[in-house]
Structures are given as structure tokens and as C-alpha cells.
């Protein structure tokens, strides 16, 4: 059963209210961490995902120049015909 996070929050809140299930029982039933169950019970709307503040400096400094140099040499070669 693949639920979106909003649907999961709705189901958790419904089961908590109707069946009076504990946080531990809800976490086992839906296979999620108890922290997520507490979050669902505290607010009907899930928090938006946090985006990384910046890209990885290692990728920019070390890997990307090498890749771009490699791709430029590969693209500049003539294509062999079979």
C-alpha cells in the first residue's frame, strides 16, 4: 500500500481517533517511525521537505571540470562509421 504523506497523515489521524490506537501501535501498523506518527497527530498537514542550502562544493571544484573536459574531447572526435 503506497500512500502519499498527506494520505498517510489522514489514515493515522483517523485510526488514532476511531480505534484509539497508541503511537506505538500506529507506527507498527503503518511501518513508520513513532516520530512521524507524533508529527501526524500534531498537525494534519505534513511539513514540506527541506531542500539543501547549497550544492556540494567538492562536485563543483573537483568532479565537474574533469567531466566537462572529458565530454568535450569525446564530443569533438569524429564518429567512426561501421
Secondary structure, DSSP 4 states (H G I P E B T S, - for coil): ----HHHHHHHHHHHHHHS---HHHHHHHHT--HHHHHHHHH-SSPPPPPPPSS--HHIIIIIHHHHHHHHHHHHHSPPPP-
